[in-house]
Amino acid sequence: MKVLPGATIGVLGSGQLGRMFAIAARRMGYRVHTFSPLADTPTGQIADIEYEASYDDLEAIRTFASKVQVVTFEFENVPAATVEVAAEFVAVRPSGHILYTTQNRLREKTFLSSKGFPVTRFKRITTLEDLKSGLTEFGTPAILKTAGFGYDGKGQTRIGSIEDVEKVFQSWQNEELILEAFVDFQCELSVIAARGLDGNVADWGVIENTHRNHILDISVAPAAVPEAVAREATSLARSVLDEMELIGVMCIEFFLTRNGKLLINELAPRPHNSGHLTFDASITSQFDQQLRAVCGLPLGSTELMRPAAMANLLGDLWSNGEPDWAAACAIPEVKLHLYGKIEPKPGRKMGHLTGLGRTRDESKSMVIQARKALVGADLTRYGLA
C-alpha cells in the first residue's frame, strides 16, 4: 500500500539520520512523528510531534504507532518487542526480521555466510577455550567484538597476542562475543542502496571511507577503485537487499583487501553516515530515497551531480570554544550541516561538511581545509584568508 504526501510517518530514533529524513519528508509534504527516550533531539526539532519515552514502554509505542501511517527507523538498536508492537498497527519498513538480524554481529555474519556472501572469517565465542582456539585458527592480531549493540568502534578490541587473551576475556566474559580474523585492507568502502515495494533497487555507487579512532572521518564519492571492483561491490550490495527482501535503505560496508578481494564487514539497514554527501550531491539523496521506499513510491535517480566529499564534525572541535563557522563557509563549494545537538562531547557527531568540487580529490581537499578553518587554520590556498 502506498503512503502518499500528507500522511504521517513515524521514526524510531531521533538522531541526525532522522533529522535529515524528516527534512526530506517535510519537503515532500509529509508529517513526521519521532520516538526516543530523549527530548529536544535532532529529529524532534524538525518533526511535528516528538514522543519522549523508553523503547520498552510498549503502551507509549502503541500510542505512537496508532497515530502514523508507516514506521521506519534511523537507529537499529531498537528492541524486537518494540517493533512487534508497532507492526500491530502499521507496516514497519524495513521489517523487524531485518532489524533482528543486523543488530547482532553474529547473526548478521551467520546470515551473510549462509547465503554465500564474502565475509571476514569469524567464530562465536562463549568460553575462554573458544577464544584461544579461535586465535590459534585465525592468528594474531584478531578482533574481538560484542555481538550486539556496537557502532563507531564501540564494543570491540584488538587482540595483539595470545598473552592478552585471559585479560580481555575476563573484561567481557558476560557478553555474547564474536571473534573476527584481522583483515589487511587497502581501503574501506561502502555501497548504499535502496529497494522499493516493487523490488526495484537503486544504489549510489561506491563511496570510499577513512576512519579515525574507529569513527568515520571522511567519505569521498566516487571511490577511486577499479571499475571491476565497483561493479562487484554494487552487485553484492544489490544481492544482499534482494536476499533480505528489504524495503528501505541499507548500507553495506566493505573491506577491499590488499589482493583486491571484497569482504562485507557490516550492514546498516538505514541511511548511513557515509551517504550524507548524497544530501547535496545527488539528484535523490539517501533520505529522499528512504522516504520513497518506505512509502511505496517509485525510487528516484541516484545520479551524482558532482564529485563530493564529506567530513564529520565531532565535538572535539569545540574544545577551545565555538568553531568559526564563517571561515568554513568562506569556501563557496562547501556546505555546512549542523545537527542541533545541545552539548558537544569528544567523539560525538555534531555535524558535517560537504564539498562539491570538479574532481573527487578537489572535493576532499575542500572539506579538509574547511574543517581546519573552523579552528583557525590558514585558507590561503583558496585565496580566502
DAMO-V138786 format. One record per residue. N is the residue number from 1. RES is the residue in three letters. PHI is phi as a letter, one per 40 degrees, with the letter a starting at -180 (none if undefined). PSI is psi as a letter, one per 40 degrees, with the letter a starting at -180 (NA if undefined). D_LAST is the distance of its C-alpha to the last C-alpha in Angstrom with 2 decimals. Layout:
BEGIN
n=N res=RES phi=PHI psi=PSI d_last=D_LAST
n=N res=RES phi=PHI psi=PSI d_last=D_LAST
END
This chain:
BEGIN
n=1 res=MET phi=none psi=h d_last=54.71
n=2 res=LYS phi=c psi=i d_last=51.68
n=3 res=VAL phi=b psi=h d_last=49.66
n=4 res=LEU phi=c psi=i d_last=48.43
n=5 res=PRO phi=d psi=i d_last=45.70
n=6 res=GLY phi=h psi=d d_last=46.84
n=7 res=ALA phi=c psi=i d_last=48.06
n=8 res=THR phi=b psi=h d_last=46.74
n=9 res=ILE phi=b psi=h d_last=45.16
n=10 res=GLY phi=c psi=h d_last=45.38
n=11 res=VAL phi=b psi=h d_last=42.72
n=12 res=LEU phi=c psi=h d_last=43.70
n=13 res=GLY phi=h psi=i d_last=40.67
n=14 res=SER phi=a psi=f d_last=37.84
n=15 res=GLY phi=c psi=a d_last=34.56
n=16 res=GLN phi=c psi=d d_last=31.44
n=17 res=LEU phi=c psi=d d_last=33.47
n=18 res=GLY phi=c psi=d d_last=35.86
n=19 res=ARG phi=c psi=d d_last=33.13
n=20 res=MET phi=c psi=d d_last=31.78
n=21 res=PHE phi=c psi=d d_last=35.40
n=22 res=ALA phi=c psi=d d_last=36.25
n=23 res=ILE phi=c psi=d d_last=33.44
n=24 res=ALA phi=c psi=d d_last=34.91
n=25 res=ALA phi=c psi=d d_last=38.40
n=26 res=ARG phi=c psi=d d_last=37.73
n=27 res=ARG phi=c psi=d d_last=36.12
n=28 res=MET phi=c psi=e d_last=39.41
n=29 res=GLY phi=g psi=e d_last=41.58
n=30 res=TYR phi=c psi=i d_last=42.73
n=31 res=ARG phi=c psi=i d_last=43.11
n=32 res=VAL phi=b psi=h d_last=42.03
n=33 res=HIS phi=b psi=h d_last=43.67
n=34 res=THR phi=b psi=i d_last=42.20
n=35 res=PHE phi=b psi=h d_last=44.18
n=36 res=SER phi=a psi=i d_last=43.11
n=37 res=PRO phi=c psi=e d_last=44.00
n=38 res=LEU phi=b psi=i d_last=40.89
n=39 res=ALA phi=b psi=i d_last=39.92
n=40 res=ASP phi=f psi=f d_last=36.72
n=41 res=THR phi=c psi=i d_last=35.45
n=42 res=PRO phi=d psi=d d_last=32.66
n=43 res=THR phi=c psi=d d_last=35.44
n=44 res=GLY phi=c psi=d d_last=37.42
n=45 res=GLN phi=c psi=e d_last=34.64
n=46 res=ILE phi=b psi=d d_last=35.00
n=47 res=ALA phi=c psi=i d_last=38.73
n=48 res=ASP phi=c psi=d d_last=41.62
n=49 res=ILE phi=b psi=h d_last=43.50
n=50 res=GLU phi=b psi=h d_last=42.53
n=51 res=TYR phi=c psi=h d_last=45.49
n=52 res=GLU phi=b psi=h d_last=45.12
n=53 res=ALA phi=a psi=i d_last=47.82
n=54 res=SER phi=c psi=i d_last=48.51
n=55 res=TYR phi=c psi=e d_last=48.85
n=56 res=ASP phi=c psi=e d_last=52.34
n=57 res=ASP phi=c psi=g d_last=53.29
n=58 res=LEU phi=c psi=d d_last=55.19
n=59 res=GLU phi=c psi=d d_last=56.48
n=60 res=ALA phi=c psi=d d_last=52.95
n=61 res=ILE phi=c psi=d d_last=52.15
n=62 res=ARG phi=c psi=d d_last=55.23
n=63 res=THR phi=c psi=d d_last=54.07
n=64 res=PHE phi=d psi=d d_last=50.59
n=65 res=ALA phi=c psi=d d_last=52.02
n=66 res=SER phi=c psi=e d_last=54.63
n=67 res=LYS phi=b psi=e d_last=52.02
n=68 res=VAL phi=b psi=i d_last=50.05
n=69 res=GLN phi=b psi=e d_last=50.96
n=70 res=VAL phi=a psi=i d_last=49.23
n=71 res=VAL phi=b psi=h d_last=47.49
n=72 res=THR phi=b psi=a d_last=44.66
n=73 res=PHE phi=a psi=i d_last=42.55
n=74 res=GLU phi=b psi=e d_last=39.03
n=75 res=PHE phi=a psi=h d_last=40.27
n=76 res=GLU phi=c psi=e d_last=43.11
n=77 res=ASN phi=c psi=f d_last=44.46
n=78 res=VAL phi=b psi=h d_last=46.76
n=79 res=PRO phi=d psi=i d_last=50.43
n=80 res=ALA phi=d psi=d d_last=52.82
n=81 res=ALA phi=c psi=d d_last=55.07
n=82 res=THR phi=c psi=d d_last=52.28
n=83 res=VAL phi=c psi=d d_last=51.85
n=84 res=GLU phi=c psi=d d_last=55.63
n=85 res=VAL phi=c psi=d d_last=56.11
n=86 res=ALA phi=c psi=d d_last=53.38
n=87 res=ALA phi=c psi=e d_last=55.01
n=88 res=GLU phi=c psi=d d_last=58.26
n=89 res=PHE phi=b psi=d d_last=56.73
n=90 res=VAL phi=a psi=i d_last=54.24
n=91 res=ALA phi=c psi=h d_last=52.85
n=92 res=VAL phi=b psi=h d_last=50.25
n=93 res=ARG phi=b psi=h d_last=47.92
n=94 res=PRO phi=c psi=i d_last=47.33
n=95 res=SER phi=c psi=i d_last=50.77
n=96 res=GLY phi=c psi=d d_last=51.81
n=97 res=HIS phi=c psi=d d_last=53.12
n=98 res=ILE phi=c psi=d d_last=49.73
n=99 res=LEU phi=d psi=d d_last=48.17
n=100 res=TYR phi=d psi=d d_last=50.98
n=101 res=THR phi=c psi=d d_last=50.41
n=102 res=THR phi=c psi=e d_last=46.65
n=103 res=GLN phi=c psi=e d_last=46.32
n=104 res=ASN phi=b psi=h d_last=48.31
n=105 res=ARG phi=c psi=d d_last=47.19
n=106 res=LEU phi=c psi=d d_last=50.80
n=107 res=ARG phi=c psi=d d_last=51.98
n=108 res=GLU phi=c psi=d d_last=49.02
n=109 res=LYS phi=c psi=d d_last=49.53
n=110 res=THR phi=c psi=d d_last=53.28
n=111 res=PHE phi=c psi=d d_last=52.92
n=112 res=LEU phi=c psi=d d_last=50.62
n=113 res=SER phi=c psi=d d_last=52.86
n=114 res=SER phi=c psi=d d_last=55.99
n=115 res=LYS phi=c psi=e d_last=54.66
n=116 res=GLY phi=g psi=e d_last=53.83
n=117 res=PHE phi=c psi=i d_last=50.03
n=118 res=PRO phi=c psi=h d_last=48.39
n=119 res=VAL phi=b psi=i d_last=47.32
n=120 res=THR phi=c psi=i d_last=46.82
n=121 res=ARG phi=c psi=h d_last=50.14
n=122 res=PHE phi=a psi=i d_last=50.92
n=123 res=LYS phi=a psi=h d_last=53.73
n=124 res=ARG phi=c psi=h d_last=54.76
n=125 res=ILE phi=b psi=h d_last=55.10
n=126 res=THR phi=b psi=d d_last=57.63
n=127 res=THR phi=b psi=i d_last=59.02
n=128 res=LEU phi=c psi=d d_last=58.07
n=129 res=GLU phi=c psi=d d_last=60.30
n=130 res=ASP phi=d psi=d d_last=58.37
n=131 res=LEU phi=c psi=d d_last=55.18
n=132 res=LYS phi=c psi=d d_last=56.85
n=133 res=SER phi=c psi=d d_last=58.37
n=134 res=GLY phi=c psi=d d_last=55.09
n=135 res=LEU phi=c psi=d d_last=53.36
n=136 res=THR phi=c psi=d d_last=56.30
n=137 res=GLU phi=c psi=d d_last=55.88
n=138 res=PHE phi=c psi=d d_last=52.07
n=139 res=GLY phi=g psi=i d_last=51.42
n=140 res=THR phi=b psi=i d_last=48.52
n=141 res=PRO phi=c psi=i d_last=45.74
n=142 res=ALA phi=a psi=i d_last=46.33
n=143 res=ILE phi=b psi=h d_last=44.69
n=144 res=LEU phi=b psi=h d_last=46.71
n=145 res=LYS phi=b psi=i d_last=45.68
n=146 res=THR phi=c psi=i d_last=47.15
n=147 res=ALA phi=c psi=d d_last=48.59
n=148 res=GLY phi=b psi=i d_last=47.33
n=149 res=PHE phi=f psi=f d_last=44.30
n=150 res=GLY phi=b psi=h d_last=41.57
n=151 res=TYR phi=a psi=i d_last=37.92
n=152 res=ASP phi=f psi=f d_last=34.55
n=153 res=GLY phi=g psi=e d_last=36.54
n=154 res=LYS phi=c psi=i d_last=38.85
n=155 res=GLY phi=g psi=f d_last=42.50
n=156 res=GLN phi=a psi=i d_last=42.29
n=157 res=THR phi=a psi=i d_last=42.54
n=158 res=ARG phi=c psi=h d_last=42.78
n=159 res=ILE phi=c psi=h d_last=46.11
n=160 res=GLY phi=c psi=d d_last=45.69
n=161 res=SER phi=a psi=i d_last=49.34
n=162 res=ILE phi=c psi=d d_last=52.78
n=163 res=GLU phi=c psi=e d_last=52.94
n=164 res=ASP phi=c psi=e d_last=50.34
n=165 res=VAL phi=c psi=d d_last=52.51
n=166 res=GLU phi=c psi=d d_last=54.63
n=167 res=LYS phi=c psi=d d_last=51.85
n=168 res=VAL phi=c psi=d d_last=49.63
n=169 res=PHE phi=c psi=d d_last=52.60
n=170 res=GLN phi=c psi=d d_last=53.76
n=171 res=SER phi=c psi=e d_last=50.47
n=172 res=TRP phi=b psi=e d_last=50.65
n=173 res=GLN phi=c psi=e d_last=54.36
n=174 res=ASN phi=c psi=e d_last=54.71
n=175 res=GLU phi=b psi=i d_last=52.22
n=176 res=GLU phi=c psi=h d_last=52.91
n=177 res=LEU phi=b psi=i d_last=51.14
n=178 res=ILE phi=b psi=h d_last=50.21
n=179 res=LEU phi=b psi=h d_last=49.66
n=180 res=GLU phi=b psi=i d_last=47.56
n=181 res=ALA phi=c psi=i d_last=47.50
n=182 res=PHE phi=c psi=h d_last=44.27
n=183 res=VAL phi=b psi=h d_last=42.49
n=184 res=ASP phi=c psi=g d_last=40.75
n=185 res=PHE phi=b psi=i d_last=38.26
n=186 res=GLN phi=c psi=d d_last=35.69
n=187 res=CYS phi=a psi=i d_last=33.63
n=188 res=GLU phi=b psi=h d_last=33.94
n=189 res=LEU phi=b psi=i d_last=34.23
n=190 res=SER phi=a psi=i d_last=35.05
n=191 res=VAL phi=b psi=h d_last=36.80
n=192 res=ILE phi=b psi=h d_last=36.83
n=193 res=ALA phi=b psi=i d_last=39.78
n=194 res=ALA phi=b psi=i d_last=41.71
n=195 res=ARG phi=b psi=h d_last=45.44
n=196 res=GLY phi=c psi=i d_last=47.15
n=197 res=LEU phi=c psi=d d_last=50.62
n=198 res=ASP phi=c psi=e d_last=51.91
n=199 res=GLY phi=g psi=e d_last=50.86
n=200 res=ASN phi=c psi=i d_last=48.13
n=201 res=VAL phi=b psi=h d_last=45.16
n=202 res=ALA phi=b psi=i d_last=41.60
n=203 res=ASP phi=b psi=i d_last=38.75
n=204 res=TRP phi=b psi=e d_last=35.05
n=205 res=GLY phi=g psi=a d_last=35.53
n=206 res=VAL phi=b psi=h d_last=34.32
n=207 res=ILE phi=b psi=h d_last=31.13
n=208 res=GLU phi=c psi=h d_last=29.92
n=209 res=ASN phi=b psi=i d_last=29.08
n=210 res=THR phi=b psi=i d_last=27.86
n=211 res=HIS phi=b psi=i d_last=28.79
n=212 res=ARG phi=b psi=h d_last=27.82
n=213 res=ASN phi=f psi=f d_last=30.63
n=214 res=HIS phi=g psi=e d_last=32.65
n=215 res=ILE phi=b psi=h d_last=30.15
n=216 res=LEU phi=d psi=h d_last=28.50
n=217 res=ASP phi=b psi=d d_last=24.89
n=218 res=ILE phi=b psi=h d_last=23.79
n=219 res=SER phi=b psi=i d_last=25.84
n=220 res=VAL phi=b psi=h d_last=25.48
n=221 res=ALA phi=b psi=h d_last=27.70
n=222 res=PRO phi=c psi=i d_last=29.56
n=223 res=ALA phi=c psi=i d_last=30.47
n=224 res=ALA phi=c psi=g d_last=30.71
n=225 res=VAL phi=b psi=i d_last=34.46
n=226 res=PRO phi=d psi=i d_last=37.46
n=227 res=GLU phi=d psi=d d_last=38.91
n=228 res=ALA phi=c psi=d d_last=42.11
n=229 res=VAL phi=c psi=d d_last=40.37
n=230 res=ALA phi=c psi=d d_last=38.56
n=231 res=ARG phi=c psi=d d_last=41.91
n=232 res=GLU phi=c psi=d d_last=43.67
n=233 res=ALA phi=c psi=d d_last=41.12
n=234 res=THR phi=c psi=d d_last=41.26
n=235 res=SER phi=c psi=d d_last=45.03
n=236 res=LEU phi=c psi=d d_last=45.45
n=237 res=ALA phi=c psi=d d_last=43.29
n=238 res=ARG phi=c psi=d d_last=45.34
n=239 res=SER phi=c psi=d d_last=48.53
n=240 res=VAL phi=c psi=d d_last=47.57
n=241 res=LEU phi=c psi=d d_last=47.05
n=242 res=ASP phi=c psi=d d_last=50.34
n=243 res=GLU phi=c psi=d d_last=52.21
n=244 res=MET phi=c psi=e d_last=51.12
n=245 res=GLU phi=f psi=f d_last=51.67
n=246 res=LEU phi=c psi=h d_last=48.41
n=247 res=ILE phi=b psi=h d_last=47.54
n=248 res=GLY phi=h psi=a d_last=43.85
n=249 res=VAL phi=b psi=i d_last=40.78
n=250 res=MET phi=b psi=i d_last=40.74
n=251 res=CYS phi=b psi=h d_last=38.29
n=252 res=ILE phi=b psi=h d_last=39.86
n=253 res=GLU phi=c psi=h d_last=37.98
n=254 res=PHE phi=b psi=i d_last=38.87
n=255 res=PHE phi=b psi=h d_last=38.75
n=256 res=LEU phi=b psi=h d_last=38.77
n=257 res=THR phi=c psi=i d_last=40.80
n=258 res=ARG phi=c psi=d d_last=40.57
n=259 res=ASN phi=c psi=e d_last=43.53
n=260 res=GLY phi=g psi=e d_last=42.04
n=261 res=LYS phi=c psi=h d_last=43.98
n=262 res=LEU phi=c psi=h d_last=42.66
n=263 res=LEU phi=b psi=h d_last=43.66
n=264 res=ILE phi=c psi=h d_last=43.17
n=265 res=ASN phi=c psi=d d_last=41.69
n=266 res=GLU phi=a psi=i d_last=41.54
n=267 res=LEU phi=b psi=i d_last=42.03
n=268 res=ALA phi=b psi=h d_last=40.39
n=269 res=PRO phi=c psi=f d_last=42.34
n=270 res=ARG phi=a psi=i d_last=39.48
n=271 res=PRO phi=d psi=i d_last=35.93
n=272 res=HIS phi=b psi=i d_last=33.75
n=273 res=ASN phi=d psi=d d_last=30.32
n=274 res=SER phi=c psi=e d_last=29.71
n=275 res=GLY phi=c psi=e d_last=30.48
n=276 res=HIS phi=d psi=d d_last=27.87
n=277 res=LEU phi=c psi=d d_last=25.90
n=278 res=THR phi=c psi=d d_last=28.95
n=279 res=PHE phi=d psi=d d_last=28.18
n=280 res=ASP phi=b psi=d d_last=25.49
n=281 res=ALA phi=b psi=e d_last=26.42
n=282 res=SER phi=b psi=i d_last=30.22
n=283 res=ILE phi=d psi=d d_last=32.69
n=284 res=THR phi=b psi=h d_last=34.43
n=285 res=SER phi=c psi=i d_last=32.64
n=286 res=GLN phi=c psi=d d_last=34.54
n=287 res=PHE phi=c psi=d d_last=35.04
n=288 res=ASP phi=d psi=d d_last=36.40
n=289 res=GLN phi=c psi=d d_last=38.65
n=290 res=GLN phi=d psi=d d_last=39.90
n=291 res=LEU phi=d psi=d d_last=40.88
n=292 res=ARG phi=c psi=d d_last=42.66
n=293 res=ALA phi=c psi=d d_last=44.46
n=294 res=VAL phi=c psi=e d_last=45.78
n=295 res=CYS phi=c psi=e d_last=46.85
n=296 res=GLY phi=g psi=e d_last=48.72
n=297 res=LEU phi=c psi=i d_last=46.68
n=298 res=PRO phi=c psi=i d_last=45.97
n=299 res=LEU phi=c psi=i d_last=42.90
n=300 res=GLY phi=c psi=i d_last=39.90
n=301 res=SER phi=c psi=h d_last=38.09
n=302 res=THR phi=b psi=e d_last=35.76
n=303 res=GLU phi=d psi=h d_last=34.09
n=304 res=LEU phi=c psi=h d_last=30.47
n=305 res=MET phi=c psi=d d_last=28.72
n=306 res=ARG phi=a psi=i d_last=25.68
n=307 res=PRO phi=d psi=i d_last=24.94
n=308 res=ALA phi=a psi=i d_last=23.27
n=309 res=ALA phi=a psi=i d_last=22.07
n=310 res=MET phi=b psi=h d_last=22.23
n=311 res=ALA phi=b psi=h d_last=20.84
n=312 res=ASN phi=c psi=i d_last=22.78
n=313 res=LEU phi=b psi=h d_last=21.41
n=314 res=LEU phi=c psi=i d_last=23.94
n=315 res=GLY phi=d psi=e d_last=24.84
n=316 res=ASP phi=d psi=d d_last=23.64
n=317 res=LEU phi=c psi=e d_last=20.06
n=318 res=TRP phi=c psi=e d_last=21.51
n=319 res=SER phi=c psi=d d_last=22.90
n=320 res=ASN phi=b psi=f d_last=20.71
n=321 res=GLY phi=h psi=a d_last=20.65
n=322 res=GLU phi=c psi=h d_last=19.27
n=323 res=PRO phi=c psi=i d_last=16.25
n=324 res=ASP phi=c psi=g d_last=13.07
n=325 res=TRP phi=c psi=d d_last=14.13
n=326 res=ALA phi=c psi=d d_last=11.75
n=327 res=ALA phi=c psi=d d_last=8.75
n=328 res=ALA phi=c psi=d d_last=11.11
n=329 res=CYS phi=c psi=e d_last=12.23
n=330 res=ALA phi=c psi=e d_last=9.05
n=331 res=ILE phi=c psi=h d_last=10.44
n=332 res=PRO phi=c psi=d d_last=13.48
n=333 res=GLU phi=c psi=e d_last=15.89
n=334 res=VAL phi=b psi=h d_last=15.66
n=335 res=LYS phi=b psi=h d_last=18.24
n=336 res=LEU phi=b psi=h d_last=18.66
n=337 res=HIS phi=b psi=h d_last=22.24
n=338 res=LEU phi=b psi=i d_last=23.50
n=339 res=TYR phi=c psi=e d_last=27.20
n=340 res=GLY phi=g psi=e d_last=28.24
n=341 res=LYS phi=c psi=h d_last=29.43
n=342 res=ILE phi=c psi=d d_last=30.15
n=343 res=GLU phi=b psi=h d_last=29.76
n=344 res=PRO phi=c psi=h d_last=27.14
n=345 res=LYS phi=b psi=i d_last=28.97
n=346 res=PRO phi=d psi=h d_last=28.11
n=347 res=GLY phi=g psi=e d_last=28.67
n=348 res=ARG phi=c psi=h d_last=28.97
n=349 res=LYS phi=c psi=h d_last=27.28
n=350 res=MET phi=b psi=d d_last=25.38
n=351 res=GLY phi=i psi=a d_last=23.52
n=352 res=HIS phi=a psi=i d_last=21.77
n=353 res=LEU phi=b psi=i d_last=18.96
n=354 res=THR phi=b psi=h d_last=20.07
n=355 res=GLY phi=b psi=h d_last=18.25
n=356 res=LEU phi=b psi=g d_last=20.06
n=357 res=GLY phi=b psi=a d_last=19.40
n=358 res=ARG phi=c psi=d d_last=21.73
n=359 res=THR phi=b psi=i d_last=22.93
n=360 res=ARG phi=c psi=d d_last=23.47
n=361 res=ASP phi=c psi=d d_last=21.34
n=362 res=GLU phi=c psi=d d_last=18.32
n=363 res=SER phi=c psi=d d_last=18.94
n=364 res=LYS phi=c psi=d d_last=19.23
n=365 res=SER phi=c psi=d d_last=16.05
n=366 res=MET phi=d psi=d d_last=14.18
n=367 res=VAL phi=c psi=d d_last=15.83
n=368 res=ILE phi=c psi=d d_last=15.43
n=369 res=GLN phi=c psi=d d_last=11.65
n=370 res=ALA phi=c psi=d d_last=11.70
n=371 res=ARG phi=c psi=d d_last=14.25
n=372 res=LYS phi=c psi=d d_last=12.47
n=373 res=ALA phi=c psi=d d_last=9.60
n=374 res=LEU phi=d psi=d d_last=12.67
n=375 res=VAL phi=b psi=f d_last=13.43
n=376 res=GLY phi=g psi=e d_last=10.28
n=377 res=ALA phi=c psi=i d_last=9.44
n=378 res=ASP phi=c psi=h d_last=6.58
n=379 res=LEU phi=b psi=f d_last=5.05
n=380 res=THR phi=c psi=d d_last=4.98
n=381 res=ARG phi=c psi=d d_last=8.38
n=382 res=TYR phi=b psi=e d_last=7.74
n=383 res=GLY phi=g psi=f d_last=5.94
n=384 res=LEU phi=b psi=e d_last=3.79
n=385 res=ALA phi=c psi=NA d_last=0.00
END
